[in-house]
Every structure is written in C-alpha cells, then in structure tokens.
C-alpha cells in the first residue's frame, strides 16, 4: 500500500466506478486547487488487466480529466485488501471530510448490500452514515437510484427532496421527465413539492390523462413557458391554477364566498374565514382593535353586517 507511482491517464479505466461513493461533477474549487498545486493526496488504484481501476479519489480523477493531466499520482492497492476493505475505506475517507449527500449515502448502502448483505448494512453501515438502522429506509433510499439521471440531478442539487422523489418510482419514464420540467423551471420549495405532485397525479387519474397531457394544458403550460414573470410569482400562479384544476367545485365555492364577503362591506380590521374546504360548521371571525371603544365599534359593525341575508347564503355553501 506504500507504493506510489505516476500512472499515465490512458492506462486508467475511468469508466470503472465500482467503489465510487461521491456523486456529481468535481467542484470548481477542487479543479482550481489541482491546477495550482497538483494532486497532493494520491488516488488509490488497483491493477486490472495491465491497466488500473480507481478505487478511491473519483472526483480527483474527473478533475484531472478536465485539466487534461497526462499522469496521476496513485497509491497501488495491496492484493490483500478485499472489496469489502476498499468499500469501507471509500466510505470512511469521505465521511472524514464531510457529510454524505442523500444520493451518496444511497449509493454507499447499495454497494454495501452487494458486499456485506442487508443485515450488516442496516446494523453497521447505516449508523456510520448517520442514518437510523431501518430496512424500510434502506429500501426507499436505494430505490431512488433507479430513477433517471435527470431526476437524480434534481435531488443532488437540492431541488427535489428524496422523500418526494419516491412518488416518481410509480410513474413511466416519460411522466417522470415531464415532472422534472416543473422542478427545473419553477424550483418549488420543500413544503410545496408534495402538494404539486399530489395535485398533478390526482388530476391525471381523475381525467384519465397522462401527466404530460395535464401539464400541456394552456393554463399550466403558459406559466411554465413564461420567462418574464419572476419565478416566485409563477410558482404561486402554477399552484393556484393546479388547485383550480383539481378542485373545480371548491374553487367556485371560494369565489362565491368572496363575492358574499364583499357585499357585507366589512372593514379590513374584521376578517371572516370559512371552515377548511367548506367542510364543517365553524366559521371564524378575526377582529383587530386598539382600545375597548374600538372593539365595541367593530362589534357593532359586525352585528349590522351579520343581519344581512348574505350571511345565510354563506352557510348554504357548506357541505
């Protein structure tokens, strides 16, 4: 293991990623560092049919490839080291410098299952990765790796949460890629991702239409293709339009409720809210005031408004 040699890049099998844990392209700062000082930490290489496979240092390898380096300093792996030893070395070398990203942890577990089996992966490798030892979590995380690269890149860039990516597994590839367009285009926040996915999929099921067909409807496609409106505004437009598509009756009821509110001519300090989804019997009134006299004035104004026949019409909206 102490033998370090400069291996010609042409003799390295760069496509062999049997032990790779890291995901994605090398960071620009790593490329700049190597460009200025060279590779200070040798890669680990294993002889393979008169060539060499890299077993540790994949990002350094790809950074060197970007820089068109001719030789790479490599530490030659001893034959006594098993695949299990090399995988563990890779995992712990990465953990020594940083926390693994979700896809990297998933990749480490997938390789671990092949070498150590599920039981050891759950009991030893998952805790080492900072994860709760759980067979169901292992299954969910490794399943994500079966998704197309376009989806995986969204996860790696933190534009799609791994938990939400599980929804993609039940879909055809074409549907998965259609959904990718939303996340690449709008970059919705974590809390909104699940809502958008559920509404799109529900519209697809209800209308027996593909997800692509749902997203091609002008109400949605126009928002996605709009490159002039700020992203956050488009996210809210898309969310509202999708909600109208999924809940057409509810949206009509909400519009009717707003019309009735306007007829009451309430001041902004008094706000009426219906029960969620107009299910139940409890309306809520919110009154803002700064003094006892102001409160009495607001209550008097509200009492006059509530004598209106429009109030009964509001209750008629409930399911």
Secondary structure by P-SEA (a helix, b strand, c coil): cccccccccccccccccccccccccccaaaaaaaacccccbbbbbbbcccbbbbcccaaaaaaaaaacccccbbbbbbccccaaaaaaaaaaaaaacccccaaaaaaaaaaaaacccaaaaaacccccccccccaaaaaaaaaaaaccaaaaaaaaacccccccccccccccaaaaaaaaaaaaaccccccaaaaaaaaaaaaaaaacccaaaaaaccccccccccccccaaaaaaaaaaaaaaaacaaaaaaaaaaaaaaaaacccccbbbbccccccccbbbbbbbbccaaaaaaaaaaaaaaaacaaaaaaaaacc
